Amino acid sequence: MATAADIPVATDPVTGPALSPREIVPADLWEKQVCLLMRDYPYDSVMATRVLGQGYAYLLTAMSFRGQGLGLAPSKLVDVGAHTIILDTVAYAELCDKYNGGHFLHHVPKVEMKNDGSVIKTAHLVARAGWDVDLPLWEDAADCGPCHPGNDSH
């Protein structure tokens, strides 16, 4: 099984451009989830698109490293995108089936916030996995990361 160190950085000219969730998510589902973000948060379509894209990049990265117990954690804004994705349970179950080897990526939040660097480490791992990383959405890394450490859940 590959580790984070085995995956080339997305900006490496050999690997080409970074991956985009828009290439994976059906257009109608993408638009629906962007609209859900705009309904539930004070986001315009540009911000909603950014947050949703990072949510998908985060979840798909977590799925690609299943079984490694890396303790991945999103920033607060990226977590908003991830929650929008997982709350659409039928589409999320299909995503897990297709990209997580048929295993459901559970959501196991903790009450306490971690301040252990796991969020910025996760952003770097997302980039190493080939996804475009919108760094301003990961800036609150110091005071976030409540997800259950060391297991394969979000």
DSSP file with accessible surface (Angstrom, degrees, kcal/mol):
  #  RESIDUE AA STRUCTURE BP1 BP2  ACC     N-H-->O    O-->H-N    N-H-->O    O-->H-N    TCO  KAPPA ALPHA  PHI   PSI    X-CA   Y-CA   Z-CA
    1    1 A M              0   0  176      0, 0.0     2,-0.0     0, 0.0    64,-0.0   0.000 360.0 360.0 360.0 138.4    0.0    0.0    0.0
    2    2 A A        -     0   0   49      2,-0.0     2,-0.3     1,-0.0     3,-0.0  -0.338 360.0-150.9 -71.0 148.2    1.3    3.5   -0.9
    3    3 A T    >>  -     0   0   61      1,-0.1     3,-1.4    -2,-0.0     4,-0.5  -0.706  34.3 -98.2-108.7 171.2    2.2    5.9    1.8
    4    4 A A  G >4 S+     0   0   26      1,-0.3     3,-1.2    -2,-0.3    -1,-0.1   0.868 123.3  58.5 -57.8 -36.7    2.1    9.7    1.6
    5    5 A A  G 34 S+     0   0   76      1,-0.2    -1,-0.3     3,-0.0    -3,-0.0   0.754  99.4  59.2 -67.2 -21.4    5.8    9.8    0.8
    6    6 A D  G <4 S+     0   0  107     -3,-1.4    -1,-0.2     2,-0.1    -2,-0.2   0.616  88.3  85.8 -82.5 -12.3    5.3    7.6   -2.3
    7    7 A I  S << S-     0   0   38     -3,-1.2   123,-0.1    -4,-0.5     3,-0.1  -0.788  81.4-124.3 -95.3 126.7    2.8   10.0   -4.0
    8    8 A P        -     0   0   66      0, 0.0     2,-0.1     0, 0.0   122,-0.1  -0.327  31.8 -98.5 -67.5 149.6    4.4   12.8   -6.1
    9    9 A V    >   -     0   0   54      1,-0.1     3,-1.9   120,-0.1     6,-0.3  -0.459  30.7-126.2 -65.9 138.5    3.6   16.4   -5.3
   10   10 A A  T 3  S+     0   0    8    117,-1.2    -1,-0.1     1,-0.3   118,-0.1   0.764 106.1  59.9 -62.7 -26.7    0.8   17.6   -7.7
   11   11 A T  T 3  S+     0   0  126      6,-0.1    -1,-0.3     4,-0.1     5,-0.1   0.521  75.0 116.2 -83.3  -2.2    2.9   20.6   -8.8
   12   12 A D  S X> S-     0   0   62     -3,-1.9     3,-1.2     1,-0.2     4,-1.0  -0.491  70.2-134.8 -63.9 126.4    5.6   18.4  -10.1
   13   13 A P  T 34 S+     0   0  121      0, 0.0    -1,-0.2     0, 0.0     3,-0.1   0.777 102.3  62.3 -59.5 -21.8    5.8   19.0  -13.9
   14   14 A V  T 34 S+     0   0  130      1,-0.2    -4,-0.1     2,-0.1    -2,-0.0   0.867 104.5  45.8 -70.9 -34.3    6.0   15.2  -14.4
   15   15 A T  T <4 S-     0   0   60     -3,-1.2    -1,-0.2    -6,-0.3    -5,-0.1   0.660 102.8-144.4 -84.7 -15.1    2.6   14.6  -12.9
   16   16 A G     <  -     0   0   29     -4,-1.0    -1,-0.2    -3,-0.1    -2,-0.1  -0.363  47.6  -8.8  83.9-164.8    0.9   17.4  -14.7
   17   17 A P  S    S-     0   0  123      0, 0.0    -6,-0.1     0, 0.0    -5,-0.0  -0.201  82.1 -91.2 -69.0 158.7   -1.9   19.6  -13.4
   18   18 A A        -     0   0   36      1,-0.1   113,-0.2   113,-0.1     2,-0.1  -0.257  45.9-100.0 -65.4 153.5   -3.6   19.0  -10.1
   19   19 A L  B     -a  131   0A  73    111,-4.0   113,-1.6     2,-0.0    -1,-0.1  -0.372  33.4-150.0 -69.2 154.7   -6.7   16.8   -9.9
   20   20 A S    >   -     0   0   39    111,-0.1     3,-1.9     1,-0.1     4,-0.3  -0.995  17.0-140.5-130.0 132.6  -10.1   18.5   -9.7
   21   21 A P  G >> S+     0   0   13      0, 0.0     4,-2.8     0, 0.0     3,-1.9   0.793 100.5  73.1 -59.0 -24.9  -13.2   17.1   -8.0
   22   22 A R  G 34 S+     0   0  116      1,-0.3     8,-0.1     2,-0.2     5,-0.1   0.760  90.9  58.0 -61.8 -22.7  -15.2   18.6  -10.9
   23   23 A E  G <4 S+     0   0  144     -3,-1.9    -1,-0.3     1,-0.1     4,-0.1   0.651 116.6  33.4 -78.4 -15.6  -13.8   15.7  -13.0
   24   24 A I  T <4 S+     0   0   49     -3,-1.9    -2,-0.2    -4,-0.3    -1,-0.1   0.770 103.1  75.1-107.8 -40.1  -15.3   13.2  -10.6
   25   25 A V  S  < S-     0   0    7     -4,-2.8    -1,-0.1     1,-0.1     5,-0.0  -0.653  87.3-112.0 -85.3 128.3  -18.5   14.6   -9.3
   26   26 A P     >  -     0   0   73      0, 0.0     4,-2.6     0, 0.0     3,-0.3  -0.289  27.4-120.4 -56.4 141.4  -21.5   14.6  -11.7
   27   27 A A  H  > S+     0   0   68      1,-0.2     4,-2.6     2,-0.2     5,-0.2   0.862 110.7  51.4 -55.7 -41.2  -22.4   18.2  -12.7
   28   28 A D  H  > S+     0   0  127      1,-0.2     4,-2.1     2,-0.2    -1,-0.2   0.907 112.0  46.6 -68.3 -36.7  -26.0   18.0  -11.3
   29   29 A L  H  > S+     0   0   30     -3,-0.3     4,-2.6     2,-0.2     5,-0.2   0.923 111.6  52.1 -68.0 -42.5  -24.8   16.8   -7.9
   30   30 A W  H  X S+     0   0    4     -4,-2.6     4,-2.5     1,-0.2     5,-0.2   0.948 111.0  46.4 -57.7 -49.8  -22.1   19.4   -7.8
   31   31 A E  H  X S+     0   0   97     -4,-2.6     4,-2.4     1,-0.2    -1,-0.2   0.898 111.5  52.3 -62.4 -40.2  -24.6   22.2   -8.6
   32   32 A K  H  X S+     0   0  104     -4,-2.1     4,-2.2    -5,-0.2    -1,-0.2   0.942 111.7  45.7 -60.4 -45.8  -27.0   20.8   -5.9
   33   33 A Q  H  X S+     0   0    0     -4,-2.6     4,-2.1     2,-0.2    -2,-0.2   0.866 110.4  52.9 -71.7 -33.5  -24.3   20.8   -3.3
   34   34 A V  H  X S+     0   0    4     -4,-2.5     4,-2.3    -5,-0.2    -1,-0.2   0.940 110.6  48.9 -61.8 -44.0  -23.1   24.3   -4.2
   35   35 A C  H  X S+     0   0   70     -4,-2.4     4,-2.2     1,-0.2    -2,-0.2   0.878 108.0  53.9 -64.7 -36.6  -26.7   25.5   -3.8
   36   36 A L  H  X S+     0   0   37     -4,-2.2     4,-2.3     2,-0.2    -1,-0.2   0.912 108.6  49.4 -63.3 -41.3  -26.9   23.7   -0.4
   37   37 A L  H  X S+     0   0    0     -4,-2.1     4,-2.0     1,-0.2     6,-0.4   0.915 111.8  47.9 -63.1 -42.3  -23.8   25.5    0.8
   38   38 A M  H  < S+     0   0   68     -4,-2.3    -1,-0.2     1,-0.2    -2,-0.2   0.844 112.6  50.3 -68.8 -30.5  -25.2   28.9   -0.4
   39   39 A R  H  < S+     0   0  172     -4,-2.2    -2,-0.2    -5,-0.2    -1,-0.2   0.900 120.1  33.9 -69.2 -40.7  -28.5   28.1    1.3
   40   40 A D  H  < S+     0   0   85     -4,-2.3    -2,-0.2    -5,-0.2    -1,-0.2   0.607 121.6  37.9 -96.3 -13.9  -26.9   27.1    4.6
   41   41 A Y  S  < S-     0   0   83     -4,-2.0     2,-2.1    -5,-0.2     7,-0.1  -0.920  88.2-103.1-135.3 160.5  -24.0   29.5    4.8
   42   42 A P  S    S+     0   0  129      0, 0.0     2,-0.4     0, 0.0    -4,-0.1  -0.235  75.6 133.2 -81.2  53.0  -23.3   33.1    3.8
   43   43 A Y        -     0   0   35     -2,-2.1    -2,-0.1    -6,-0.4     2,-0.1  -0.834  49.3-143.8-105.8 143.0  -21.4   32.0    0.7
   44   44 A D     >  -     0   0  100     -2,-0.4     4,-2.7     1,-0.1     5,-0.2  -0.366  45.4 -90.4 -85.5 179.2  -21.7   33.2   -2.8
   45   45 A S  H  > S+     0   0   66      1,-0.2     4,-2.1     2,-0.2     5,-0.2   0.847 126.4  54.5 -65.2 -30.5  -21.2   30.7   -5.6
   46   46 A V  H  > S+     0   0   94      2,-0.2     4,-2.1     1,-0.2    -1,-0.2   0.957 112.8  41.2 -67.0 -48.9  -17.5   31.3   -5.8
   47   47 A M  H  > S+     0   0   40      2,-0.2     4,-2.7     1,-0.2     5,-0.2   0.917 114.2  52.5 -66.2 -42.3  -16.9   30.6   -2.1
   48   48 A A  H  X S+     0   0    0     -4,-2.7     4,-2.6     1,-0.2     5,-0.2   0.916 109.5  50.0 -60.3 -40.7  -19.3   27.7   -2.1
   49   49 A T  H  X S+     0   0   48     -4,-2.1     4,-2.5    -5,-0.2    -1,-0.2   0.913 111.6  48.3 -64.6 -42.7  -17.5   26.1   -5.0
   50   50 A R  H  X S+     0   0   85     -4,-2.1     4,-2.2     2,-0.2    -2,-0.2   0.940 113.7  46.0 -62.2 -48.3  -14.1   26.5   -3.3
   51   51 A V  H  X S+     0   0    0     -4,-2.7     4,-2.2     2,-0.2    -2,-0.2   0.924 114.1  48.0 -63.9 -43.9  -15.4   25.0    0.0
   52   52 A L  H  X S+     0   0    0     -4,-2.6     4,-2.5    -5,-0.2     5,-0.2   0.931 110.1  52.4 -63.7 -43.4  -17.0   22.1   -1.8
   53   53 A G  H  X S+     0   0    9     -4,-2.5     4,-2.5     1,-0.2    -1,-0.2   0.915 111.2  46.0 -60.2 -41.6  -14.0   21.4   -3.9
   54   54 A Q  H  X S+     0   0   11     -4,-2.2     4,-2.6     2,-0.2    -1,-0.2   0.865 109.2  56.2 -71.7 -32.7  -11.7   21.2   -0.8
   55   55 A G  H  X S+     0   0    0     -4,-2.2     4,-2.5    -5,-0.2    -2,-0.2   0.935 110.8  44.0 -61.7 -45.0  -14.3   19.0    1.0
   56   56 A Y  H  X S+     0   0    4     -4,-2.5     4,-2.9     2,-0.2     5,-0.3   0.928 112.4  51.8 -65.6 -44.3  -14.1   16.5   -1.9
   57   57 A A  H  X S+     0   0    1     -4,-2.5     4,-1.9    -5,-0.2    -2,-0.2   0.919 112.4  47.3 -59.5 -41.3  -10.3   16.7   -2.1
   58   58 A Y  H  X S+     0   0    1     -4,-2.6     4,-2.6     2,-0.2    -2,-0.2   0.952 114.7  44.0 -63.8 -52.0  -10.1   16.0    1.6
   59   59 A L  H  X S+     0   0    0     -4,-2.5     4,-2.4     1,-0.2    -2,-0.2   0.918 114.1  49.5 -64.1 -41.2  -12.6   13.1    1.7
   60   60 A L  H  X S+     0   0   10     -4,-2.9     4,-2.0     2,-0.2    -1,-0.2   0.866 110.8  50.9 -68.2 -32.3  -11.1   11.5   -1.4
   61   61 A T  H  X S+     0   0    0     -4,-1.9     4,-1.3    -5,-0.3    -2,-0.2   0.938 109.2  50.7 -66.0 -45.9   -7.6   11.8    0.1
   62   62 A A  H  < S+     0   0   11     -4,-2.6     3,-0.5     1,-0.2    -2,-0.2   0.911 111.3  49.2 -58.4 -40.3   -8.8   10.2    3.3
   63   63 A M  H >< S+     0   0    5     -4,-2.4     3,-1.5     1,-0.2    -1,-0.2   0.892 106.4  55.4 -65.6 -38.6  -10.3    7.4    1.2
   64   64 A S  H 3< S+     0   0   71     -4,-2.0    -1,-0.2     1,-0.3    -2,-0.2   0.735 111.0  44.9 -70.3 -19.5   -7.1    6.8   -0.7
   65   65 A F  T >< S+     0   0    5     -4,-1.3     3,-1.8    -3,-0.5     5,-0.3   0.060  81.9 153.3-109.7  24.4   -5.1    6.4    2.5
   66   66 A R  T <   +     0   0   86     -3,-1.5    -3,-0.1     1,-0.2    86,-0.0  -0.204  63.9  25.1 -54.1 137.8   -7.6    4.0    4.1
   67   67 A G  T 3  S+     0   0   55      1,-0.0    -1,-0.2     0, 0.0    85,-0.1   0.363  95.4  95.8  90.9  -4.4   -6.1    1.7    6.6
   68   68 A Q  S <  S-     0   0   47     -3,-1.8    -2,-0.1    83,-0.1    83,-0.0   0.551  77.5-140.2 -97.9  -8.0   -3.1    3.8    7.4
   69   69 A G        +     0   0   32     -4,-0.2    83,-0.1     1,-0.1    -3,-0.1   0.881  41.4 158.1  55.3  44.7   -4.4    5.5   10.5
   70   70 A L        -     0   0   79     -5,-0.3    -1,-0.1    -8,-0.1    82,-0.1   0.587  48.0-129.5 -80.0 -11.2   -3.0    8.9    9.6
   71   71 A G        -     0   0   10     80,-0.4    51,-0.1     1,-0.1    81,-0.1   0.923  34.0-167.7  65.3  43.4   -5.4   11.0   11.7
   72   72 A L        -     0   0   22     79,-0.3    47,-0.1    81,-0.1    -1,-0.1  -0.303   7.1-175.3 -64.9 149.2   -6.3   13.3    8.9
   73   73 A A        -     0   0    0     45,-0.6    49,-0.2    46,-0.1    50,-0.2  -0.982  14.4-140.8-149.4 133.8   -8.2   16.5    9.9
   74   74 A P        -     0   0    0      0, 0.0    71,-0.2     0, 0.0    73,-0.2  -0.476  26.2-107.4 -87.6 163.5   -9.8   19.3    7.9
   75   75 A S     >  -     0   0    0     44,-0.2     4,-2.5    -2,-0.1     5,-0.2  -0.291  43.5 -96.3 -72.8 174.1   -9.8   23.0    8.6
   76   76 A K  H  > S+     0   0   93      1,-0.2     4,-1.4     2,-0.2    62,-0.1   0.921 125.8  44.9 -61.7 -43.5  -13.1   24.5    9.8
   77   77 A L  H  > S+     0   0   50     60,-0.4     4,-1.5     2,-0.2    -1,-0.2   0.910 113.4  48.9 -69.2 -41.6  -14.0   25.7    6.3
   78   78 A V  H  > S+     0   0    0     59,-0.6     4,-2.6     1,-0.2    -1,-0.2   0.893 107.5  57.2 -64.7 -35.8  -13.0   22.4    4.6
   79   79 A D  H  X S+     0   0   22     -4,-2.5     4,-2.8     1,-0.2    -1,-0.2   0.866 100.4  57.3 -63.1 -35.7  -15.1   20.6    7.2
   80   80 A V  H  X S+     0   0   22     -4,-1.4     4,-2.0     2,-0.2    -1,-0.2   0.936 109.2  45.7 -59.4 -45.4  -18.1   22.6    6.1
   81   81 A G  H  X S+     0   0    0     -4,-1.5     4,-1.9     2,-0.2    -2,-0.2   0.927 112.1  50.7 -63.2 -44.0  -17.6   21.2    2.6
   82   82 A A  H  X S+     0   0    0     -4,-2.6     4,-2.7     1,-0.2     5,-0.2   0.912 109.7  50.8 -61.4 -41.0  -17.1   17.7    3.8
   83   83 A H  H  X S+     0   0   49     -4,-2.8     4,-2.2     1,-0.2    -1,-0.2   0.891 106.5  54.1 -65.8 -38.0  -20.3   17.8    5.9
   84   84 A T  H  X S+     0   0   11     -4,-2.0     4,-0.6    -5,-0.2    -1,-0.2   0.909 112.0  46.2 -60.7 -39.0  -22.3   19.0    2.9
   85   85 A I  H >< S+     0   0    1     -4,-1.9     3,-0.9     1,-0.2     7,-0.3   0.947 114.4  44.6 -68.7 -48.7  -21.0   16.0    1.0
   86   86 A I  H 3< S+     0   0   21     -4,-2.7    -2,-0.2     1,-0.2    -1,-0.2   0.790 104.6  62.6 -74.0 -23.4  -21.7   13.4    3.7
   87   87 A L  H 3< S+     0   0  135     -4,-2.2     2,-1.7    -5,-0.2    -1,-0.2   0.716  87.4  73.2 -73.5 -19.0  -25.1   14.8    4.6
   88   88 A D  S <X S-     0   0   26     -3,-0.9     4,-2.7    -4,-0.6     5,-0.2  -0.640  77.0-178.7 -87.1  75.6  -26.2   13.9    1.1
   89   89 A T  H  >  +     0   0   91     -2,-1.7     4,-2.7     1,-0.2     5,-0.2   0.791  67.9  50.9 -61.4 -36.8  -26.2   10.3    2.2
   90   90 A V  H  > S+     0   0   97      2,-0.2     4,-2.0     1,-0.2    -1,-0.2   0.966 116.4  41.4 -65.1 -49.0  -27.2    8.5   -1.0
   91   91 A A  H  > S+     0   0   16      1,-0.2     4,-2.2     2,-0.2    -2,-0.2   0.894 115.6  51.7 -65.0 -37.8  -24.6   10.3   -3.1
   92   92 A Y  H  X S+     0   0    4     -4,-2.7     4,-2.7    -7,-0.3     5,-0.2   0.915 107.5  51.3 -66.9 -41.8  -22.0   10.0   -0.3
   93   93 A A  H  X S+     0   0   44     -4,-2.7     4,-2.5    -5,-0.2    -1,-0.2   0.910 110.7  49.7 -60.9 -39.3  -22.6    6.2    0.0
   94   94 A E  H  X S+     0   0  129     -4,-2.0     4,-2.4     2,-0.2    -1,-0.2   0.900 109.7  51.3 -65.7 -39.8  -22.0    6.0   -3.8
   95   95 A L  H  X S+     0   0   18     -4,-2.2     4,-3.1     2,-0.2     5,-0.3   0.939 111.9  46.7 -61.2 -46.4  -18.8    8.0   -3.5
   96   96 A C  H  X S+     0   0    1     -4,-2.7     4,-2.2     1,-0.2     6,-1.1   0.908 111.2  52.0 -62.7 -42.0  -17.6    5.7   -0.7
   97   97 A D  H  <>S+     0   0  111     -4,-2.5     5,-0.7     5,-0.2    -1,-0.2   0.929 117.8  37.6 -61.0 -42.0  -18.5    2.6   -2.7
   98   98 A K  H  <5S+     0   0  147     -4,-2.4     3,-0.3    -5,-0.2    -2,-0.2   0.881 131.3  24.3 -79.1 -39.9  -16.7    3.8   -5.8
   99   99 A Y  H  <5S+     0   0   78     -4,-3.1    -3,-0.2    -5,-0.2    -2,-0.2   0.442 119.7  52.6-111.5  -1.0  -13.6    5.5   -4.2
  100  100 A N  T ><5S-     0   0    4     -4,-2.2     3,-2.4    -5,-0.3    -1,-0.2  -0.084 113.3-100.2-126.4  33.0  -13.2    3.7   -0.8
  101  101 A G  T 3 5S-     0   0   55      1,-0.3    -4,-0.2    -3,-0.3    -3,-0.1   0.791  79.3 -57.3  58.2  30.7  -13.3    0.1   -2.0
  102  102 A G  T 3 <S+     0   0   43     -6,-1.1     2,-0.4    -5,-0.7    -1,-0.3   0.453 109.3 125.7  80.3   0.3  -16.9   -0.3   -1.0
  103  103 A H    <   -     0   0   99     -3,-2.4     2,-0.4    -7,-0.5    -1,-0.3  -0.760  62.9-122.5 -95.0 138.4  -16.2    0.8    2.6
  104  104 A F        -     0   0   93     -2,-0.4     2,-1.0    -3,-0.1   -11,-0.1  -0.612  16.2-137.8 -78.3 129.1  -18.1    3.6    4.2
  105  105 A L        -     0   0    5     -2,-0.4    48,-0.2    48,-0.1    -9,-0.1  -0.803  30.2-147.8 -86.9 103.0  -15.9    6.4    5.5
  106  106 A H        -     0   0  113     -2,-1.0    48,-3.9    46,-0.5     2,-0.6  -0.298   8.4-128.0 -73.9 159.3  -17.5    7.2    8.8
  107  107 A H        +     0   0   66     46,-0.2    -1,-0.1   -21,-0.1    46,-0.0  -0.941  31.7 169.4-107.7 115.5  -17.7   10.5   10.5
  108  108 A V        -     0   0   54     46,-2.9    40,-1.9    -2,-0.6    45,-0.1  -0.724  13.1-172.3-129.1  79.7  -16.5   10.3   14.1
  109  109 A P  B     -B  147   0B  76      0, 0.0     2,-0.3     0, 0.0    38,-0.2  -0.384  10.8-146.6 -74.3 152.7  -16.1   13.8   15.5
  110  110 A K        -     0   0   84     36,-1.9    35,-0.1     2,-0.2    -2,-0.0  -0.808  14.5-131.9-110.3 157.8  -14.6   14.5   18.9
  111  111 A V  S    S+     0   0  133     -2,-0.3     2,-0.2     2,-0.1    -1,-0.1   0.918  86.5  73.5 -75.1 -44.9  -15.6   17.3   21.2
  112  112 A E  S    S-     0   0  123     34,-0.1     2,-0.3    -3,-0.1    -2,-0.2  -0.475  80.6-130.2 -74.5 140.7  -12.1   18.6   21.9
  113  113 A M        -     0   0   91     -2,-0.2     2,-0.3     2,-0.0    31,-0.1  -0.706  20.9-134.5 -86.7 139.9  -10.3   20.5   19.2
  114  114 A K        -     0   0   34     -2,-0.3     3,-0.1    31,-0.2     5,-0.1  -0.685  18.2-171.7 -90.9 149.6   -6.8   19.4   18.5
  115  115 A N        +     0   0  126     -2,-0.3    30,-0.1    28,-0.1    27,-0.1  -0.512  51.4 114.3-132.5  61.2   -3.9   21.8   18.1
  116  116 A D  S    S-     0   0   82     28,-0.3    -1,-0.1    29,-0.1    26,-0.1   0.230  89.8-101.2-120.6  11.0   -1.4   19.3   16.9
  117  117 A G  S  > S+     0   0   26     24,-0.3     4,-2.1    27,-0.2     5,-0.2   0.485  83.7 126.9  83.0   2.8   -0.6   20.3   13.4
  118  118 A S  H  >  +     0   0   10      1,-0.2     4,-2.0     2,-0.2   -45,-0.6   0.823  67.4  56.1 -66.9 -28.7   -2.8   17.6   11.9
  119  119 A V  H  > S+     0   0    1     22,-0.4     4,-2.4    25,-0.3    -1,-0.2   0.960 110.5  41.5 -69.8 -48.3   -4.8   20.1    9.8
  120  120 A I  H  > S+     0   0   65      1,-0.2     4,-2.2     2,-0.2    -2,-0.2   0.889 113.9  53.9 -69.2 -33.4   -1.8   21.5    7.9
  121  121 A K  H  X S+     0   0  140     -4,-2.1     4,-2.1     1,-0.2    -1,-0.2   0.904 108.5  50.6 -62.3 -39.2   -0.3   18.1    7.6
  122  122 A T  H  X S+     0   0    2     -4,-2.0     4,-2.9   -49,-0.2    -2,-0.2   0.919 106.7  53.4 -64.6 -43.4   -3.6   17.0    6.0
  123  123 A A  H  X S+     0   0    2     -4,-2.4     4,-2.0     1,-0.2    -2,-0.2   0.918 110.3  48.1 -58.1 -41.5   -3.5   19.9    3.6
  124  124 A H  H  X S+     0   0  113     -4,-2.2     4,-2.6     1,-0.2    -1,-0.2   0.897 111.3  49.9 -66.5 -38.2    0.0   18.8    2.5
  125  125 A L  H  X S+     0   0   14     -4,-2.1     4,-2.0     2,-0.2    -2,-0.2   0.897 107.0  54.6 -67.6 -38.0   -1.1   15.2    2.1
  126  126 A V  H  <>S+     0   0    0     -4,-2.9     5,-2.0     2,-0.2     4,-0.2   0.933 111.2  45.9 -59.1 -44.1   -4.1   16.4    0.0
  127  127 A A  H ><5S+     0   0   26     -4,-2.0     3,-1.8     1,-0.2  -117,-1.2   0.929 111.1  51.4 -64.8 -44.2   -1.6   18.2   -2.3
  128  128 A R  H 3<5S+     0   0   77     -4,-2.6    -1,-0.2     1,-0.3    -2,-0.2   0.806 102.9  60.5 -63.9 -28.2    0.7   15.2   -2.4
  129  129 A A  T 3<5S-     0   0   18     -4,-2.0    -1,-0.3    -5,-0.2    -2,-0.2   0.531 126.6-101.5 -76.6  -5.8   -2.2   13.0   -3.4
  130  130 A G  T < 5S+     0   0   13     -3,-1.8  -111,-4.0     1,-0.3     2,-0.2   0.426  77.2 132.4 106.2   0.4   -2.6   15.2   -6.4
  131  131 A W  B   < -a   19   0A  19     -5,-2.0    -1,-0.3  -113,-0.2     2,-0.3  -0.584  63.2-108.2 -87.5 149.5   -5.4   17.5   -5.5
  132  132 A D        -     0   0  106   -113,-1.6     2,-0.5    -2,-0.2   -75,-0.1  -0.567  36.4-148.8 -69.2 128.8   -5.4   21.3   -6.0
  133  133 A V        -     0   0   27     -2,-0.3     2,-1.2   -76,-0.0  -115,-0.0  -0.931  10.0-154.0-109.1 124.6   -5.2   22.8   -2.5
  134  134 A D    >   -     0   0   35     -2,-0.5     3,-2.0     1,-0.2     4,-0.4  -0.752  16.1-167.6 -93.3  85.5   -6.8   26.2   -1.8
  135  135 A L  G >  S+     0   0  101     -2,-1.2     3,-2.2     1,-0.3     4,-0.3   0.803  77.4  64.1 -54.0 -37.2   -4.5   27.2    1.1
  136  136 A P  G >  S+     0   0   65      0, 0.0     3,-1.0     0, 0.0    -1,-0.3   0.827  98.8  57.5 -58.0 -25.8   -6.5   30.1    2.3
  137  137 A L  G <  S+     0   0    4     -3,-2.0   -59,-0.6     1,-0.2   -60,-0.4   0.586 106.1  49.7 -79.1  -7.4   -9.3   27.6    3.2
  138  138 A W  G X  S+     0   0    2     -3,-2.2     3,-1.0    -4,-0.4    -1,-0.2   0.267  78.9 105.9-108.3   9.1   -6.9   25.7    5.4
  139  139 A E  T <   +     0   0  155     -3,-1.0     3,-0.5    -4,-0.3    -1,-0.1   0.717  66.6  66.0 -69.2 -20.9   -5.6   28.8    7.4
  140  140 A D  T >   +     0   0   43      1,-0.2     3,-1.4    -3,-0.2    -1,-0.3   0.168  65.5 125.5 -86.8  27.0   -7.4   28.1   10.6
  141  141 A A  G X   +     0   0   15     -3,-1.0     3,-0.9     1,-0.3   -22,-0.4   0.755  57.5  67.1 -58.7 -27.7   -5.2   25.0   11.0
  142  142 A A  G 3  S+     0   0   64     -3,-0.5    -1,-0.3     1,-0.2   -25,-0.1   0.820 109.8  31.3 -69.0 -29.4   -4.0   25.9   14.5
  143  143 A D  G <  S+     0   0   81     -3,-1.4     2,-0.2   -28,-0.1    -1,-0.2   0.061 109.1  71.0-120.4  28.1   -7.3   25.6   16.3
  144  144 A C    <   +     0   0    3     -3,-0.9   -28,-0.3    -4,-0.2   -25,-0.3  -0.778  37.4  99.2-132.2-179.8   -9.1   22.8   14.4
  145  145 A G        +     0   0    0     -2,-0.2   -31,-0.2   -71,-0.2    -1,-0.1   0.820  27.6 160.2 106.8  54.7   -9.1   19.1   13.8
  146  146 A P        +     0   0   16      0, 0.0   -36,-1.9     0, 0.0   -34,-0.1   0.476  35.5 119.0 -84.8   1.4  -11.7   17.5   16.1
  147  147 A C  B    S-B  109   0B   1    -38,-0.2     7,-0.0   -73,-0.2   -40,-0.0  -0.310  82.2 -82.8 -72.0 152.8  -11.9   14.3   14.1
  148  148 A H    >   -     0   0   66    -40,-1.9     3,-0.9     6,-0.2     5,-0.3  -0.281  53.3-125.8 -57.7 119.3  -11.1   11.0   15.8
  149  149 A P  T 3  S+     0   0   60      0, 0.0    -1,-0.1     0, 0.0     3,-0.1  -0.374  78.2  10.3 -72.8 144.8   -7.3   10.6   15.6
  150  150 A G  T 3  S+     0   0   47      1,-0.2     2,-0.3    -2,-0.1   -80,-0.1   0.604 102.7  94.6  72.8  14.6   -5.6    7.6   14.2
  151  151 A N  S <  S-     0   0   53     -3,-0.9     2,-0.8     2,-0.2   -80,-0.4  -0.799  84.2-100.8-129.5 178.5   -8.5    5.8   12.6
  152  152 A D  S    S+     0   0   69     -2,-0.3   -46,-0.5   -83,-0.1     2,-0.3  -0.303  83.7  98.8 -95.8  51.3  -10.0    5.7    9.2
  153  153 A S              0   0   13     -2,-0.8   -46,-0.2    -5,-0.3    -2,-0.2  -0.872 360.0 360.0-127.2 164.6  -12.9    8.0    9.8
  154  154 A H              0   0    0    -48,-3.9   -46,-2.9    -2,-0.3    -6,-0.2  -0.803 360.0 360.0 -93.0 360.0  -13.6   11.7    9.1
